[in-house]
Amino acid sequence: MTPFPLADRRAAFRAAAIAFVPELGRASDPVWDRLEGTVSQVLAARPAAMVRQLRLFLAALDLLSRIRHGRGLAGLDLERRIAFLHRFERSSALLIRRGVWGLRTLVFMGYYTQADVI
């Protein structure tokens, strides 16, 4: 199994994932393992620079959350986290919008491709 390339940003990744797919808030460890495994496989096929950019993007989101709300993404309640990420997905900066939509796509791919997810 490929190691999870976002392991150092796992808390921010999972917090964003739960904002995108609220059902993940009550997901079991095997569901998370499969999701992270799928994301790992997808990212393994991408350039290392893209993975670094994604890790940096997650770090920036977490830092901006700390600046705005006094806590990281994982520390925000679900409603605030969703609103926070929604602001970025509507940003006038194309790169930021792409970052959020790319992250959302990875989460969707990791979650909705699991056989036991309806």
N, C-alpha and C positions, 0 to 999 in steps of 0.2 A: 504494500500500500504506500502511496506517495505521501510524504509528510505534508501537513497542512501549511502552505506557504504564508498564511496570514496568522499563524499561531501567536505571534507577538502582539497582534491586534484582535485577538479572538473576542474579547469582551465587547469592543466596539462593533465588530462584525456581527456578533450574535444579537446585540441590541438593535442594530439596523435591520437585521433579518426579521426579528420579531415585529418591528414596525411595518415591514413590507408584508409579512404573512403572520398575522396575530396568533394563528393556531400554533406557531412554533413556541409560543410562551409556555405551553404545557407539553412540549415534545419530550420524548424520552431520549436517553443518551444514544441508543442505536439510530434514531432518526437524525440526530445531530451528526453522528459519525458518518452516516451515509451522505448527508448533505455536504459535509466538509470533504468527504472523499471525492464526490462529484466535482466540487469546486477545485479541488487539488488537481484532478485529472485535466480539467479544462485549462487551468492556469499553467500546467506543465507544458502545454502545447503553445503557449504564448511566449513572447520574448521576456527575458528577465527584467528588462526596463519597464515593461507594462506592469509586472507584478510589484516592482518597487513603487511605481506611481500609485497603484491601488493601496499599498500599505501606507504611503504618504497621505493619500486622500483620507483614509480612515483615521489616521493620526490627526489630520487637520480638522475633520469633523468633530472628533472627540475634544480637541483643544477649543474649538469655537463654541462647543456646547458648554465647556467649563467657563469660558469667558462670559457667555450670555446668561447661563443659568446657574453657574457656580458648581456644577457637577458634570461629569462625562456623560456620554450617551447612555451607558448602562445604568447610570444613576437617575435618569429622567423617568418619570412615569410614562406609560405608553402614549397617552394623549399628547403630552408635550413633545415626546420623541417623534411621533408622526408629524406634528405641526412643524417641528424643527427641520426634518428631512424634506417635507413638502415645500418649504421655502426655497431650499436648494434645488429641488427638481424644477422649479419655475424661475430659476435665476436667469438674469439677462446674459450671464457669461456661459457660452456654449460648453466650455470645458467642464465647468461645474455640473451643468445639466447632464452631460455625458457621463460624468463620474457617478452620479446618483443612479442614472438609468442603467449603467453598466453593472453597478453593485446589485441593483434590484434584479437584473437579468440573471446574474450568477446565483442569487438566492432562489429565484423561481426555478431555475434549471436544477439546482440541487434538491429542492423540495418536491416539486411537481413531477419529477421523473422517477420518484420512488414508487414501487409497485403497490404499496399499501396506502398510498395517498389518493384520495378521491377528488 
